[in-house]
Amino acid sequence: MSLSTRLLPVFLWTLISVWKFSTGLVGRLGGAVDMPCLYKPLSYDLEKLLVYWQKGNPNSSDLMVIQLHNGQITDTYQNYQGRVYMDPTMMLEGNFTLHLKDLSLNDSGNYKCIIMLNTPVIQMLNQIYTELEVAAPFSIPVVTHPVEGQLKYGQEVTLTCTSYGGKHQPMIIWLNSSEGSELIVDQKLNSMELSSGTLNVTSTVTLNITAPLNVTCIIRTPEENVTSQQCKLFVLILCKEWNYGEMR
């Protein structure tokens, strides 16, 4: 029987299987994650096993991530080459955990580990399902303004809040942090999507300063609130010199 014929049940199983999940993991953009897949006690030689890690693809057949066949690991599949690893020593103990590094937003999705006994009639030994989410938190926002030193009473000042790295368009909220109240201001919002799929966001507001003010900027998404350090605005109040002779 040819290899293609022997592997046909694997791909047929892939097409008709229903995804179910036993593990949910969250990784950080650019970081690494370990997705467990165990079959213990392992009573077979590795040469007798077929082990596949696949990623679900709703638009076509599942994507191959890494495989063990005839005791040899193949890890050169598109999008995963150089980023995936299974420890040969741990595999001898029935541990086929997938190590995935340099996480990108495209790595989010549903993964499946399939362990089979490679006999004339292929025997399913275990199936492990993992749902992976790659998180991309925004950086701590930074508030800047072009004016140095004290401001004059009634002076207008333009503040800019900048943050980067998130994957969802955020709300940007300006606070009077001295009182804990939201500033009611018109803001100009700008966002730029990078090739990584993450966003750079900027909010600009103009305030008329009539009293000392501590301002913070909050980047808000459904997953997080990230707050800047306080921007302290000091006002130089000039007192009018009255001419009492003129007041008589």
C-alpha positions in Angstrom: 0.0 0.0 0.0 1.4 3.4 -1.0 2.0 6.1 1.5 -0.6 8.4 -0.1 -3.2 5.6 0.2 -2.2 4.9 3.9 -2.5 8.6 4.8 -5.9 9.1 3.0 -7.9 8.2 6.1 -6.1 11.0 8.0 -7.2 13.7 5.5 -10.7 12.3 5.2 -10.9 12.4 9.0 -9.7 16.0 8.9 -12.5 17.0 6.5 -15.3 15.3 8.4 -14.2 15.9 12.0 -16.0 18.3 14.3 -13.7 20.7 16.2 -14.1 20.6 20.0 -11.8 22.2 22.5 -10.3 21.0 25.7 -7.7 23.8 26.3 -7.8 27.5 25.9 -4.5 29.4 25.8 -3.6 33.1 25.5 -0.3 34.1 24.1 1.3 37.5 23.7 2.2 39.0 20.3 5.8 38.2 19.6 6.0 35.7 22.5 5.8 31.9 22.7 3.3 29.4 23.8 3.2 25.6 24.6 0.2 23.6 23.5 0.0 20.3 25.3 -0.5 16.9 23.7 0.1 13.8 25.8 -0.3 10.1 25.3 0.9 8.3 28.4 2.0 5.7 29.1 3.6 5.4 25.6 4.0 1.7 24.8 4.9 2.1 21.1 8.1 3.0 19.4 8.0 6.5 17.7 8.6 4.8 14.4 5.2 3.2 14.7 3.3 6.5 15.3 1.8 9.2 13.2 1.5 12.5 15.0 0.0 15.6 13.4 -0.5 19.1 14.6 -3.0 21.0 12.4 -4.6 24.4 12.5 -8.2 24.8 11.6 -9.0 26.7 8.5 -12.7 27.6 8.0 -12.2 28.4 4.3 -10.3 25.3 3.2 -8.6 22.2 4.5 -6.8 22.4 7.8 -3.2 23.7 7.7 -0.4 21.4 8.7 1.8 22.8 11.4 4.3 19.9 12.2 4.2 16.1 11.9 6.0 13.0 13.1 6.2 10.2 10.6 8.5 7.1 10.6 10.3 8.6 13.6 11.1 11.8 11.7 9.8 15.3 12.4 8.8 17.6 9.5 8.6 21.2 10.5 9.0 23.1 7.2 5.4 23.9 6.5 4.5 27.4 5.2 3.9 30.0 7.9 5.4 27.8 10.6 8.9 27.0 9.4 11.5 27.9 12.1 8.8 28.7 14.6 7.6 25.2 15.8 9.2 22.5 17.8 8.5 19.1 19.5 11.1 17.9 21.9 12.5 14.5 20.8 13.4 13.5 24.3 9.9 14.3 25.6 8.3 12.4 22.8 9.9 9.2 24.0 7.7 9.7 27.1 4.5 10.3 25.1 4.7 14.1 25.3 4.0 15.7 21.9 3.6 19.3 23.2 3.9 21.9 20.4 6.2 24.8 21.1 5.2 27.8 18.9 7.3 31.0 19.1 7.3 34.5 17.5 3.5 34.6 17.7 1.6 36.7 15.2 -2.0 37.7 15.2 -2.6 35.1 12.4 -1.6 32.4 14.9 -4.9 32.8 16.7 -7.2 29.9 16.1 -8.0 26.3 16.7 -5.3 23.6 16.8 -5.6 19.9 16.8 -3.1 17.2 17.8 -3.7 13.8 16.4 -1.8 10.7 17.6 -2.3 7.5 15.6 -0.7 4.0 15.5 0.7 3.5 12.0 -0.4 -0.1 11.4 -2.1 -1.6 8.3 -5.3 -0.4 9.8 -4.6 3.1 11.2 -5.7 3.2 14.9 -6.6 6.5 16.6 -4.8 6.8 20.0 -5.6 10.4 21.1 -6.9 13.7 19.9 -6.2 17.0 21.8 -7.8 20.3 20.9 -6.5 23.7 21.8 -7.9 27.2 21.2 -5.2 29.8 21.0 -5.8 33.6 21.2 -2.8 35.9 20.5 -3.3 39.1 22.6 -1.8 42.4 21.5 -2.1 44.9 24.3 -1.7 48.6 23.7 1.4 50.3 25.1 1.1 52.7 28.0 -0.2 55.9 26.4 2.0 59.0 26.5 0.6 62.6 26.7 2.7 65.4 25.3 2.2 69.1 24.6 4.5 71.7 23.0 4.4 74.3 25.8 7.2 74.3 28.4 6.9 75.8 31.8 3.9 77.7 33.2 0.9 78.6 31.1 -0.8 82.0 31.1 -4.3 82.2 32.4 -6.7 81.4 29.5 -4.0 80.1 27.2 -4.9 77.3 24.8 -2.7 74.3 24.8 -2.9 71.2 22.5 -2.4 67.8 24.1 -1.6 64.6 22.1 -2.1 61.1 23.5 -0.2 58.3 21.6 -0.3 54.5 22.0 0.6 51.6 19.8 0.5 47.8 19.6 -3.2 46.9 20.0 -5.3 45.0 17.5 -8.7 46.5 18.1 -9.8 50.1 17.5 -9.9 51.6 21.1 -11.9 54.4 22.7 -9.6 57.2 23.9 -10.8 59.0 27.0 -9.4 62.2 28.5 -9.7 62.7 32.3 -9.3 65.5 34.7 -7.4 63.2 37.1 -7.4 65.7 39.9 -11.2 65.2 40.2 -11.5 61.8 38.5 -14.0 63.3 36.0 -14.1 62.9 32.2 -13.1 66.0 30.2 -15.8 67.0 27.7 -13.6 67.9 24.7 -13.6 67.6 20.9 -10.8 65.3 20.0 -9.2 64.4 16.7 -8.6 60.7 16.4 -6.1 59.0 14.1 -5.2 55.4 13.7 -2.7 53.6 11.4 -2.6 49.9 10.8 0.8 48.4 10.6 1.9 45.3 8.6 1.8 43.3 11.8 -2.0 43.9 12.0 -1.5 46.1 15.1 -2.5 49.8 15.4 -0.9 53.1 16.2 -3.5 55.5 17.6 -3.3 59.2 18.4 -5.8 61.6 20.0 -5.4 65.4 20.0 -7.4 67.8 22.1 -7.1 71.6 22.7 -7.9 73.0 26.2 -8.3 76.5 27.5 -6.4 76.5 30.7 -7.8 78.7 33.5 -6.6 76.7 36.5 -3.9 74.1 37.3 -4.9 70.8 35.7 -3.8 67.2 35.9 -4.7 65.3 32.7 -4.5 61.6 31.9 -5.4 59.7 28.8 -7.0 56.2 28.8 -6.9 53.7 26.0 -10.0 51.5 26.4 -10.8 48.3 24.5 -13.1 45.4 25.6 -10.0 43.6 26.9 -8.2 46.3 28.7 -7.9 49.9 30.0 -4.4 51.4 29.8 -3.8 54.7 31.5 -1.1 57.3 30.9 0.9 59.1 33.6 -0.4 62.4 34.6 0.3 65.4 32.5 0.5 68.4 34.9 -0.4 71.8 33.6 0.5 74.8 35.7 -1.1 78.2 35.3 0.7 81.6 36.0 -2.2 83.8 37.1 -1.3 87.5 36.7 -3.2 89.8 39.1 -4.4 93.2 37.7 -2.8 96.3 39.4 -5.6 98.6 40.4 -5.1 102.4 40.2 -7.1 103.5 43.2 -6.8 107.1 42.2 -8.8 106.4 39.1 -11.5 104.6 41.1 -12.5 107.7 43.1 
